[in-house]
């Protein structure tokens, strides 16, 4: 069931809208968990996430985004997707997806890593 929900909630998170507006969706998800577990709204969010073995949606979206980029970088040099991604990387901060990728890498301490490597 979780795989189905995650696939719907995070559809396209790899390239469009990574980590944007996921807090509202996560609040709905947490409300459902509270109802399921029978706890009130003051019950800590982290406790719910641990009990339900759930990563925050933002983390899952960032993980997907970075995994997608690394998958692209392992493609053959002639693949169109790789060529387009490298061109986007050259434009740098002008491309929102690349900007999100840079900030995601910086958050985990990989800000000195060049995504093109």
BELFEN-V801501 format. One record per backbone hydrogen bond with DSSP energy under -1.0 kcal/mol. NH is the residue of the N-H (numbers start at 1). CO is the residue of the C=O. Records with the same first field share a line. If there is no record, write none. Layout:
BEGIN
NH=CO, CO
END
This chain:
BEGIN
5=1
6=2
7=3
8=4
9=5
10=6
13=10
15=12
16=12
20=17
26=22
27=23
28=24
29=25
30=26
31=27
32=28
33=29
34=30
35=31
36=32
37=33
38=34
39=34
43=40
48=44
49=45
50=46
51=47
52=48
54=49
60=56
61=57
62=58
63=59
64=60
65=61
66=62
67=63
68=64
69=65
70=66
71=67
72=68
73=69
74=70
75=72
79=76
83=79
84=80
85=81
86=82
87=83
88=84
89=85
90=86
91=87
94=91
95=92
99=95
100=96
101=97
102=98
103=99
104=100
105=101
106=102
107=103
109=106
110=105
113=110
117=114
END
